Amino acid sequence: MVNNYLFILIEAVSFISVFAGIAAAIIMLRINKRFGTGILASGFKTVALGIGLIAIGIIFDAFQVYFQTIFNLSYSPFFIAVKEILFLLGTYTIVIGSKKTGDNLESLVN
């Protein structure tokens, strides 16, 4: 019984994270205001893509926990692989987008 409540709590926190990530991505994608040559808007769009990939990865993580609990599987290689690839691509996209935005802003200041 306690295990079921813990499972529900984990899934709830996962989906709250997903909804927060999706909301952040949508807000960042809707920014149209231009600063300089549109540096912030384009950087936000790149970072928003990374956030979206991480949110999808969290969904796969929640599915993995669900299937482990329901079907008593020790692990699911498919969900683990997809989740890790999405986390890697999302993090990489955020880092690259942030670096490009920082470099462009630095070139405006100098």
MODELLER restraints for C-alpha pairs under 7 A, 6 or more apart:
rsr = mdl.restraints
at = mdl.atoms
rsr.add(forms.Gaussian(group=physical.xy_distance, feature=features.Distance(at['CA:11:A'], at['CA:62:A']), mean=6.16, stdev=0.5))
rsr.add(forms.Gaussian(group=physical.xy_distance, feature=features.Distance(at['CA:14:A'], at['CA:58:A']), mean=6.56, stdev=0.5))
rsr.add(forms.Gaussian(group=physical.xy_distance, feature=features.Distance(at['CA:14:A'], at['CA:62:A']), mean=6.46, stdev=0.5))
rsr.add(forms.Gaussian(group=physical.xy_distance, feature=features.Distance(at['CA:18:A'], at['CA:55:A']), mean=4.89, stdev=0.5))
rsr.add(forms.Gaussian(group=physical.xy_distance, feature=features.Distance(at['CA:18:A'], at['CA:58:A']), mean=6.46, stdev=0.5))
rsr.add(forms.Gaussian(group=physical.xy_distance, feature=features.Distance(at['CA:18:A'], at['CA:59:A']), mean=6.94, stdev=0.5))
rsr.add(forms.Gaussian(group=physical.xy_distance, feature=features.Distance(at['CA:21:A'], at['CA:51:A']), mean=6.03, stdev=0.5))
rsr.add(forms.Gaussian(group=physical.xy_distance, feature=features.Distance(at['CA:21:A'], at['CA:52:A']), mean=6.54, stdev=0.5))
rsr.add(forms.Gaussian(group=physical.xy_distance, feature=features.Distance(at['CA:21:A'], at['CA:55:A']), mean=5.65, stdev=0.5))
rsr.add(forms.Gaussian(group=physical.xy_distance, feature=features.Distance(at['CA:22:A'], at['CA:52:A']), mean=6.02, stdev=0.5))
rsr.add(forms.Gaussian(group=physical.xy_distance, feature=features.Distance(at['CA:22:A'], at['CA:55:A']), mean=6.62, stdev=0.5))
rsr.add(forms.Gaussian(group=physical.xy_distance, feature=features.Distance(at['CA:25:A'], at['CA:48:A']), mean=4.33, stdev=0.5))
rsr.add(forms.Gaussian(group=physical.xy_distance, feature=features.Distance(at['CA:25:A'], at['CA:49:A']), mean=6.90, stdev=0.5))
rsr.add(forms.Gaussian(group=physical.xy_distance, feature=features.Distance(at['CA:25:A'], at['CA:51:A']), mean=6.06, stdev=0.5))
rsr.add(forms.Gaussian(group=physical.xy_distance, feature=features.Distance(at['CA:25:A'], at['CA:52:A']), mean=6.10, stdev=0.5))
rsr.add(forms.Gaussian(group=physical.xy_distance, feature=features.Distance(at['CA:28:A'], at['CA:44:A']), mean=5.44, stdev=0.5))
rsr.add(forms.Gaussian(group=physical.xy_distance, feature=features.Distance(at['CA:28:A'], at['CA:45:A']), mean=6.21, stdev=0.5))
rsr.add(forms.Gaussian(group=physical.xy_distance, feature=features.Distance(at['CA:28:A'], at['CA:48:A']), mean=5.85, stdev=0.5))
rsr.add(forms.Gaussian(group=physical.xy_distance, feature=features.Distance(at['CA:29:A'], at['CA:44:A']), mean=6.64, stdev=0.5))
rsr.add(forms.Gaussian(group=physical.xy_distance, feature=features.Distance(at['CA:29:A'], at['CA:45:A']), mean=5.12, stdev=0.5))
rsr.add(forms.Gaussian(group=physical.xy_distance, feature=features.Distance(at['CA:29:A'], at['CA:48:A']), mean=6.33, stdev=0.5))
rsr.add(forms.Gaussian(group=physical.xy_distance, feature=features.Distance(at['CA:31:A'], at['CA:41:A']), mean=5.90, stdev=0.5))
rsr.add(forms.Gaussian(group=physical.xy_distance, feature=features.Distance(at['CA:32:A'], at['CA:41:A']), mean=6.07, stdev=0.5))
rsr.add(forms.Gaussian(group=physical.xy_distance, feature=features.Distance(at['CA:33:A'], at['CA:41:A']), mean=6.74, stdev=0.5))
rsr.add(forms.Gaussian(group=physical.xy_distance, feature=features.Distance(at['CA:34:A'], at['CA:41:A']), mean=6.49, stdev=0.5))
rsr.add(forms.Gaussian(group=physical.xy_distance, feature=features.Distance(at['CA:39:A'], at['CA:101:A']), mean=6.26, stdev=0.5))
rsr.add(forms.Gaussian(group=physical.xy_distance, feature=features.Distance(at['CA:39:A'], at['CA:104:A']), mean=6.77, stdev=0.5))
rsr.add(forms.Gaussian(group=physical.xy_distance, feature=features.Distance(at['CA:40:A'], at['CA:101:A']), mean=6.59, stdev=0.5))
rsr.add(forms.Gaussian(group=physical.xy_distance, feature=features.Distance(at['CA:43:A'], at['CA:97:A']), mean=5.46, stdev=0.5))
rsr.add(forms.Gaussian(group=physical.xy_distance, feature=features.Distance(at['CA:43:A'], at['CA:98:A']), mean=6.56, stdev=0.5))
rsr.add(forms.Gaussian(group=physical.xy_distance, feature=features.Distance(at['CA:43:A'], at['CA:101:A']), mean=5.29, stdev=0.5))
rsr.add(forms.Gaussian(group=physical.xy_distance, feature=features.Distance(at['CA:46:A'], at['CA:93:A']), mean=6.70, stdev=0.5))
rsr.add(forms.Gaussian(group=physical.xy_distance, feature=features.Distance(at['CA:46:A'], at['CA:94:A']), mean=6.79, stdev=0.5))
rsr.add(forms.Gaussian(group=physical.xy_distance, feature=features.Distance(at['CA:46:A'], at['CA:97:A']), mean=5.23, stdev=0.5))
rsr.add(forms.Gaussian(group=physical.xy_distance, feature=features.Distance(at['CA:47:A'], at['CA:93:A']), mean=6.43, stdev=0.5))
rsr.add(forms.Gaussian(group=physical.xy_distance, feature=features.Distance(at['CA:47:A'], at['CA:94:A']), mean=4.57, stdev=0.5))
rsr.add(forms.Gaussian(group=physical.xy_distance, feature=features.Distance(at['CA:47:A'], at['CA:97:A']), mean=5.52, stdev=0.5))
rsr.add(forms.Gaussian(group=physical.xy_distance, feature=features.Distance(at['CA:47:A'], at['CA:98:A']), mean=6.86, stdev=0.5))
rsr.add(forms.Gaussian(group=physical.xy_distance, feature=features.Distance(at['CA:50:A'], at['CA:90:A']), mean=3.88, stdev=0.5))
rsr.add(forms.Gaussian(group=physical.xy_distance, feature=features.Distance(at['CA:50:A'], at['CA:91:A']), mean=6.16, stdev=0.5))
rsr.add(forms.Gaussian(group=physical.xy_distance, feature=features.Distance(at['CA:50:A'], at['CA:93:A']), mean=4.94, stdev=0.5))
rsr.add(forms.Gaussian(group=physical.xy_distance, feature=features.Distance(at['CA:50:A'], at['CA:94:A']), mean=5.04, stdev=0.5))
rsr.add(forms.Gaussian(group=physical.xy_distance, feature=features.Distance(at['CA:51:A'], at['CA:90:A']), mean=6.13, stdev=0.5))
rsr.add(forms.Gaussian(group=physical.xy_distance, feature=features.Distance(at['CA:53:A'], at['CA:86:A']), mean=5.57, stdev=0.5))
rsr.add(forms.Gaussian(group=physical.xy_distance, feature=features.Distance(at['CA:53:A'], at['CA:87:A']), mean=6.81, stdev=0.5))
rsr.add(forms.Gaussian(group=physical.xy_distance, feature=features.Distance(at['CA:53:A'], at['CA:90:A']), mean=4.85, stdev=0.5))
rsr.add(forms.Gaussian(group=physical.xy_distance, feature=features.Distance(at['CA:54:A'], at['CA:86:A']), mean=6.02, stdev=0.5))
rsr.add(forms.Gaussian(group=physical.xy_distance, feature=features.Distance(at['CA:54:A'], at['CA:87:A']), mean=5.15, stdev=0.5))
rsr.add(forms.Gaussian(group=physical.xy_distance, feature=features.Distance(at['CA:54:A'], at['CA:90:A']), mean=5.18, stdev=0.5))
rsr.add(forms.Gaussian(group=physical.xy_distance, feature=features.Distance(at['CA:57:A'], at['CA:83:A']), mean=4.60, stdev=0.5))
rsr.add(forms.Gaussian(group=physical.xy_distance, feature=features.Distance(at['CA:57:A'], at['CA:86:A']), mean=5.22, stdev=0.5))
rsr.add(forms.Gaussian(group=physical.xy_distance, feature=features.Distance(at['CA:57:A'], at['CA:87:A']), mean=5.86, stdev=0.5))
rsr.add(forms.Gaussian(group=physical.xy_distance, feature=features.Distance(at['CA:60:A'], at['CA:79:A']), mean=5.99, stdev=0.5))
rsr.add(forms.Gaussian(group=physical.xy_distance, feature=features.Distance(at['CA:60:A'], at['CA:83:A']), mean=5.64, stdev=0.5))
rsr.add(forms.Gaussian(group=physical.xy_distance, feature=features.Distance(at['CA:61:A'], at['CA:79:A']), mean=6.98, stdev=0.5))
rsr.add(forms.Gaussian(group=physical.xy_distance, feature=features.Distance(at['CA:61:A'], at['CA:83:A']), mean=6.21, stdev=0.5))
rsr.add(forms.Gaussian(group=physical.xy_distance, feature=features.Distance(at['CA:64:A'], at['CA:76:A']), mean=6.60, stdev=0.5))
rsr.add(forms.Gaussian(group=physical.xy_distance, feature=features.Distance(at['CA:64:A'], at['CA:79:A']), mean=5.84, stdev=0.5))
rsr.add(forms.Gaussian(group=physical.xy_distance, feature=features.Distance(at['CA:67:A'], at['CA:73:A']), mean=6.78, stdev=0.5))
rsr.add(forms.Gaussian(group=physical.xy_distance, feature=features.Distance(at['CA:68:A'], at['CA:74:A']), mean=6.18, stdev=0.5))
rsr.add(forms.Gaussian(group=physical.xy_distance, feature=features.Distance(at['CA:68:A'], at['CA:75:A']), mean=6.44, stdev=0.5))
